[in-house]
Every structure is written in C-alpha cells, then in structure tokens.
Amino acid sequence: MKLRVNGELHELGDDYRQAPLLWALRDGLGLAGTKYGCGIGVCGSCTVHLDGAPVRSCLITAEGAAGRDVRTVEGLAQNGRLHPVQRAFIEEQVPQCAWCMNGQMMTAAALIASNTTPSREEIVAGMRGNYCRCGCYARIRTAVARAAELSRETERG
C-alpha cells in the first residue's frame, strides 16, 4: 500500500491497511509529530491534513488515505522555513506540555489557509475541536491571530 505523505510517496506493508492512519504515520513511517490523544476523534491531538482539510488520523484507516495527499506537522515547514503557524506558536510561547500543539497547529494552518483574516470568533470556532490539557487557549488564540498576520505578510512578499 502506498501513501503520499508530506509530498513523498511511501510504501507500507499490508498490515497497516486497516490500521488507523495515526499508527501508520507514527509506527510505519516514523513520523512521531502526530500524537495519540483519545483515540476516538475528540481531542484533536492526531490532526493531520488530508487533501488540505484537517482530519483526525485516529478515525481514518491508512487504506482510506491511500491515493490522497496527507500532510503532517513535519510537512508544514517548507524549504527550511517554518510555517507561519509554527513561527507564531513559538513567538507566543504557546506550548506547555505540548501534547496537543501539533494537532493545534495543523488545525490552525487549515483555518488560516481558508481564511487569512479570521476574527476572534472565527478563531474560537475553528479551534473549538482541539483540546489543551494545560488550558493554554488564550495563547493559542493569540498565536492563531498572529499566524494569520504572518501568513498575510508572507503573501505580500
């Protein structure tokens, strides 16, 4: 079975066919940035992009992702440059335990890709499905707004 992850085609054994994409990424491909949180699609720690849309990788099989474009947090940075979301999360000192951060960043990146000028209310709504055990929600919201600003600056050149 072949998976396209972060722009590269990978071959996985058939034993991953019905496994959650989460485990195919972590165990099969060694991409440990996608975290296991709840295993039932509630917390958002395992969020990846599937054809550009955020999905819970614990809920989709590896076979269900075959033939589609999968992007993990490891694939956000391009050409040695951090993605605006990654930069903003660092600037705003968001992480504490950091277990949820990669899923938070993947959700934020998808939000900003679809709306480069999100209001506070749109940020709250867009990030609602991602839990933070440490309660860093205010810093996360600030970082998402900052990431949108950085994204607009990048687009302007």
C-alpha positions as CSV (number, residue, x, y, z in Angstrom):
1,M,0.0,0.0,0.0
2,K,1.3,3.5,-0.9
3,L,0.8,6.7,1.0
4,R,1.7,10.2,-0.1
5,V,2.8,12.0,3.0
6,N,4.4,15.4,3.0
7,G,4.8,15.2,-0.7
8,E,6.7,11.9,-0.7
9,L,5.4,8.5,-1.7
10,H,5.9,5.8,0.9
11,E,5.3,2.1,0.7
12,L,3.7,0.5,3.8
13,G,3.1,-3.2,4.4
14,D,-0.4,-4.7,4.1
15,D,-0.5,-5.0,7.9
16,Y,-1.2,-1.2,8.1
17,R,-4.0,-1.3,5.6
18,Q,-6.8,-1.4,8.2
19,A,-4.8,0.4,10.9
20,P,-5.6,3.9,11.8
21,L,-3.6,6.4,9.8
22,L,-2.2,7.7,13.1
23,W,-0.3,4.4,13.7
24,A,0.7,4.1,10.0
25,L,2.3,7.5,10.3
26,R,3.9,7.0,13.7
27,D,4.9,3.4,13.6
28,G,5.1,2.7,9.9
29,L,6.8,5.9,8.8
30,G,8.4,7.1,12.0
31,L,6.6,10.5,11.9
32,A,6.0,10.9,15.6
33,G,4.7,14.5,15.4
34,T,1.1,13.2,15.1
35,K,0.2,12.4,18.7
36,Y,-2.2,9.9,20.1
37,G,-4.6,11.6,22.5
38,C,-8.0,10.0,22.9
39,G,-8.2,7.5,20.0
40,I,-11.9,8.4,19.4
41,G,-11.6,11.6,17.4
42,V,-12.5,14.0,20.2
43,C,-9.3,15.7,21.3
44,G,-7.6,16.8,18.1
45,S,-4.1,15.7,19.0
46,C,-3.8,13.5,16.0
47,T,-5.0,16.1,13.5
48,V,-3.4,15.9,10.0
49,H,-4.4,17.4,6.7
50,L,-6.0,15.1,4.1
51,D,-6.2,16.8,0.7
52,G,-5.8,20.1,2.6
53,A,-8.6,19.5,5.1
54,P,-8.0,18.8,8.8
55,V,-8.9,15.3,9.9
56,R,-8.5,13.1,12.9
57,S,-5.9,10.5,11.9
58,C,-7.2,8.1,14.6
59,L,-10.5,7.8,12.8
60,I,-9.4,7.1,9.2
61,T,-7.6,3.9,8.1
62,A,-4.3,4.1,6.3
63,E,-6.1,2.5,3.3
64,G,-8.7,5.3,3.4
65,A,-5.8,7.8,3.0
66,A,-4.2,5.9,0.1
67,G,-4.2,7.9,-3.1
68,R,-4.7,11.2,-1.2
69,D,-2.4,13.9,0.0
70,V,-1.5,13.6,3.7
71,R,0.3,16.4,5.4
72,T,1.6,16.1,9.0
73,V,3.2,18.7,11.2
74,E,6.6,17.6,9.9
75,G,5.4,18.8,6.5
76,L,4.3,22.3,7.5
77,A,7.8,23.8,7.2
78,Q,8.9,24.3,3.6
79,N,12.3,24.8,2.2
80,G,13.8,25.1,5.6
81,R,11.3,27.9,6.6
82,L,8.8,27.4,9.4
83,H,5.2,27.7,8.5
84,P,3.6,31.0,9.9
85,V,1.7,28.9,12.4
86,Q,4.8,27.3,13.7
87,R,6.5,30.7,14.0
88,A,3.6,32.2,15.8
89,F,3.3,29.3,18.3
90,I,7.0,29.9,19.1
91,E,6.7,33.7,19.3
92,E,3.6,33.5,21.6
93,Q,5.2,30.8,23.7
94,V,2.2,28.6,23.5
95,P,3.5,25.1,24.4
96,Q,3.5,23.9,28.0
97,C,3.3,20.1,27.9
98,A,3.0,20.4,24.1
99,W,1.0,17.2,23.6
100,C,-1.8,18.9,21.8
101,M,0.4,21.5,20.0
102,N,0.9,19.7,16.7
103,G,-2.8,19.0,16.3
104,Q,-3.5,22.6,17.3
105,M,-1.0,23.8,14.6
106,M,-2.5,21.6,11.9
107,T,-6.0,22.8,12.7
108,A,-4.8,26.4,12.7
109,A,-2.9,26.0,9.4
110,A,-6.1,24.7,7.7
111,L,-8.1,27.6,9.3
112,I,-5.7,30.2,8.0
113,A,-5.4,28.6,4.6
114,S,-9.2,29.0,4.2
115,N,-9.4,32.4,5.9
116,T,-6.4,34.7,6.2
117,T,-8.3,37.3,8.2
118,P,-10.2,35.3,10.8
119,S,-12.0,37.3,13.5
120,R,-11.6,36.2,17.2
121,E,-14.9,34.5,17.0
122,E,-13.9,32.6,13.8
123,I,-10.6,31.5,15.6
124,V,-12.5,30.3,18.6
125,A,-15.0,28.4,16.4
126,G,-12.3,27.0,14.1
127,M,-10.1,25.7,17.0
128,R,-13.1,24.5,19.2
129,G,-12.4,20.8,18.5
130,N,-8.9,20.8,19.8
131,Y,-8.4,20.3,23.5
132,C,-5.5,21.6,25.5
133,R,-4.9,19.8,28.8
134,C,-2.8,22.7,30.1
135,G,-5.5,25.3,29.3
136,C,-3.4,27.5,27.0
137,Y,-6.4,28.6,25.0
138,A,-5.8,32.3,25.3
139,R,-2.2,31.9,24.0
140,I,-3.4,29.6,21.2
141,R,-6.0,32.1,20.1
142,T,-3.3,34.9,20.1
143,A,-0.9,32.6,18.2
144,V,-3.5,31.8,15.5
145,A,-4.2,35.5,15.0
146,R,-0.5,36.2,14.8
147,A,-0.1,33.3,12.3
148,A,-2.8,34.8,10.1
149,E,-0.9,38.1,10.2
150,L,2.4,36.4,9.3
151,S,0.7,34.5,6.5
152,R,-0.6,37.7,5.0
153,E,2.9,39.3,5.3
154,T,4.4,36.2,3.5
155,E,1.8,36.5,0.7
156,R,2.7,40.2,0.2
157,G,6.4,39.2,-0.1
